[in-house]
Amino acid sequence: MESLNWFIALIGGILIGLSATLLLAFNGRIAGISGIVNGAIAFSKQEVWRWIFIVGMLLGGVIYEYGLAPQPTPIAALTPWAMTIGGFLVGFGTRMGGGCTSGHGVCGLGRLSMRSLVAVLTFMITAILTVFVVRHVLQLSI
């Protein structure tokens, strides 16, 4: 099964790129998840597409996990409180950064946006430094 992991990742990447391209082509919208979720809270009829996108994204994950995944997804070892705090920090960061990794990384880089390039480089550098501090300075194994 290990030899199929690269293929599954490739198919997933193609599907993400295709969905972002189709959303931009047919709806004129960027597939940034934080912006889609933020706009869905308005509950207006013009924003129904956002709910369809969110449900489709969640349904895709369920279909993969329970129908296509070669092995079960590992369970997180974090407490619900830690994940909740992390979720709020991610939400704060996406508002502060003017978008999330999906919006900047998938859509912004594809449109050759300099702002998105700076955002993605910031995300990556921060992630690398965080992993280094957690694993090598604090010596935690999360």
N, C-alpha and C positions, 0 to 999 in steps of 0.2 A: 504493500500500500504506500510506502514511502515514496516510490517513484511517481505516484500520481499527484503528490502534493504540489509540485510546480505547475502541473496541468490545471488543477483545481484553482490555484491562485491566478493563473493566466486567464481562465474563463471568468473568474470573479472580477478581475481588473477590466476585462473587455466589457462585461455587463455594466460595471459602474460607469465606464467611459461612454458607453452607448446610451445609458439612461440620462446622463448629464447632457449629452449632445442632443438627444431627442427633446428633453425638457427645454433647452435653449432654442432649438429650431422651431418647435411647435407652440411653445408658450412664451418664449422670450424671457425666460427666467433662469437664474443661476441655481444650480443644485447644491447650494450650501445648506446643510442640515439645520444649523442654528437659525438661519434666517427663515427657513421653511417652517420650523417649529414655532418660532416667535410670531410669524404671520398667521399661523393656524389658530392661535389663541383668540384672534379677532372674531371668529365664528361667523363670518359674512359669506354670502353666496358666491362672491367673487373669489373666495379663498378655498373653495371646495377641493380644488386641485391639490392643495397642500396636504389635506387630510388623505386624499387618495395616494399621494406619494409616500406619506408616513406609513399608512397601512400596508402598502406594497412593500416597503422596505422591511417592516417587521415580519410580514408574511414570508418574504424571501428568506429571512433568517430562520424562521420556523421550518420552512420546507427543507432548507439545507440541513439543519440540525437533525431533523427527524426522518429525513428521506434520502438525502444524498451524501451526508458526511461519512467518510470511511471509518471514523472513530469518534466517540463522544468528545465534545468540547470540555477541556479541563474546567473544574469548578474553582472560582476565585477563593483565595484563603483570607480575604479581607473581611472585616466585620461590616454589617450594614451601615453603621455610623461612618466608618472610614469611606465607604463608597458614596454615601450621601454627601459628605463634606467634599470629596473629590469631584462629584458631579456639580456641586455649586461653584467650586473653583473653576472648573472647565467652563461653565456658563458665564461666569464673570470674565474669564479670559477671552472668550469668543466675543463678548460685547466690547471689551477693551481693545481687542485686536481687529475689530471691524469684520469679523467673520471667523469661520472655523476651518479646520484642516481640509474638509471636503470642498468647501467653497473656494478657498485659496489654492489648495494643492491640486485638485482635480480640474476645476473650472478656470481658476485664475491663471495657472501656469499654461493651460491649454490655449488661453487667449493672449498669452505673452504679456501679462500684466506685471509691471515692475513692482507694484505694491504687493502683489501676491508672492512674487519671488522673495521679497524681503520678509514677508510674514512666514513663508515656509522655511526659510533659512533660520529665522528666529525660533520657530517650533522645533526644528531639528536640533539646533544647538542647545536649547533648553532641555529637550528630552535626553540628549547625550550627557549633559552635565548632571541632570537629575539621577540618571541611572548610575553614573560614576559615584556621586555622593552617597546614594542609598546602598550600593553594593560594596564600595571600597572604603568609604570614610566611615559610614555608620555600620557597615558590615551586616546589613539586613538581607534576608533572602525572601523576597516577596514573590 
